Amino acid sequence: MEGGAIFLETHHVIALSEGGPDVEWNVVAICPNDHRRAHYGEDRIALRKRLIAVLVVQFPEKMDALATINQSGMHRSP
């Protein structure tokens, strides 16, 4: 941004429209370009798996729930 500030967007790793919970352990802050990739990119499934790996480190008590999400591979099609 102007002045050097960083701009991030919030992204639900498992979308609310897919039944994902609106909780801290399901949300990441990513740049606008990666946010578009997460929804519409050809590599969106791989990116989701990488984001889940980050969340597992940050929220190890949610590892079972995140592993289930990771295996589902659910994501809306572009």
N, C-alpha and C positions, 0 to 999 in steps of 0.2 A: 504494500500500500504506500501511498504518498507519505513521505517522512520516514520510511523504513519499517513501519509497523507490520507485523505478520498477521495475515488473515486466515483463519481456519473455519471450517464448517463442521457441524456435528453429523455423524453418520451412524445409524443403527446397523450393526453388523448383520443381524437378522431383522429384516424390515417389519415394521408394525403391521403392514398389510399381509404379511406371512405369519402373523401371530407372534412375532417377536416381542419380548417385554420391553417396556419403556423404563429401563433401569440403568443405573450407572455402568454395570458390567457388560452391557450390550451396546455401548456407545463409544465411539472414538472421535477424536478431532483430527481431521485431515484437510489438506489444501483443496481448493475448488477443483483443480484438475484431477486429483486422485478421487475426489468424490464422484465426479462424472464417470471415471473409470470403474468405480465400485458398482455403479448402477448399469452402465451401458457398454463397458469395455469388453473386448474379446477375452481378456484375462480376468474377468470379474470373479470367477470361482476361485482361481488361484490367489487373487488379492484377498478374498474373503478368508481363505485358509490362513494367510499371513496375518491378517488382522486378528483372527481368533487366537493364533499363537501368541500374539502380544497380550491379548486379554487374559489368557491363561496365566501368564507370568504376573500380571497385575492383580488378578482375582483368582488365586489358586483354589479357593473354597468353592468356586463355580466351575471347576474343571469338568465335572460330569455333564452339566448342562451345556457347556461350550463344546464338549466333544460330540454330543448328540447333534448340535447345530452344525458342526463341522462335517459330520458324516452325511447330513441330509443334502448338502449341496444346493439347497433351495435358493432361488433368486429369480426375480421376475425377468422375463426376456425383454430385450430392447424393442 
